[in-house]
Amino acid sequence: MIIESHQDVTRDALAVMQRTKDPRQREILTSLVSHLHAFVRDVRLSEAEFREATAILNEIGKLASDSHNEMVLMAGSLGVSSLVCLLNNGDGGNTETSQSLLGPFWRLNAPHVENGRTIIRSDTPGDPLLVTARVLDQRGAPIVEAEVDVWHASPVGLYENQDPEQAEMNLRGKFTTDSEGRFWFSTVKMVGYPIPTDGVVGRLLAVQDRHPYRPAHLHALIVKPGFKVLISQVYDPRDPHIDSDVQFGVTRALVGDFIRHDEPHPSDAMVPVPWSSLDYTYVMEPGETVLPRPPIK
C-alpha cells in the first residue's frame, strides 16, 4: 500500500472499504469514498480549503445543545433532508407523500390532550386556529387509535424551548384518533420564522444571498403499530416564503387549506374574529414502527 500517485489513494481507500463486514455499511462507505474523492478532484480542493472545511465540521459539532442542532439545519439548508425523505417515501419517490422533515424542535413526552381541547398553555396572543384532521391508510381506510404528536412555533416565530416567555410544552400536544381516524384541537395561527443564523448555516446563507425563512407550518408525528411513523409538516400557502423555503421542505402534498374567517364561528361564539381553520388528511404507509431520535431534549 505504498502510494505513488493520487490515483493510488483512491484505489487503496476503496480496497480498505471492501473489508467492511456488514454489506450495507460496505456499500455506503465504498460509495462515500468514491464520490468524496471525485468531489475533491472535481473542485481541485486546496489545502487551505480542506483545513477550512474540517474546521467548519468541528464548529458544527460544537454548536449542538439541548435546544439547537446545527447539523440538522445544515442538512436541510443543503436540501439533503428533503431528498432523503422523498426517496424513502411515496413508493420510493414516485408518488405524493404526507411524509416530511422532522425539524430540530420535536420533543419527547408532550402531554396528552383530549380531542377538541387546546394546546395553548400560556398567554399566546394570536388569531385562533381550529384544526381538524384525519389519518388514513393508503386505501383510504381510517386509522383508529393512532397517536398524533403535534407542535408548532408561536405567532412570534419561536418554539417554546426557545422562548422563556412561553410555558413548558406550550403549543405541543399528543392526541388519539377516534373511530373515524379523526383528531381535532384549537391553537393559535402560527407564522413563518427565520432559522438560526448565528452559526455555520448563517454564513452559508449569507454567501448565497439567501433568506433564512421557513413558511408557517404545523408539525405532526403520527404513530400506529404496523405503519411507518409519519413525520409531517403542513404549510400555509399564503405565507410569503411558500415558494422559497430555506429548508426545501414544501411539497405540493403538504400545502394545507388554511382558511381565514372574518365572520363569527357558526357554533362557538367564544371564538374571536378573525379566526382560521385547517382541514387536512394524513396518509400513513405500512412499515416498521420506529420513533426517530429527538434532535433536542
Protein Blocks (a to p, Z undefined) as FASTA:
>chain_A
ZZfbfklmmmmmmmmmmmpmblklmmmmmmmmmmmmmmmmmnopafklmmmmmmmmmmmm
mmpcfkbcfklmmmmmnommmmmmmmmgghhopaccfbdcebjmbcehiacddehiafbf
bdceddddddddddddfkopacehiacddddddfkopafklpmkbcehiaiacddddfko
pacddddddddddddfkbmklmmmmmnopafbdcdddddddddehiacdddddddfkbmk
lmmcfklpacfklpccddddfbdcfklmklccddddddddddddeddddddddfbZZ
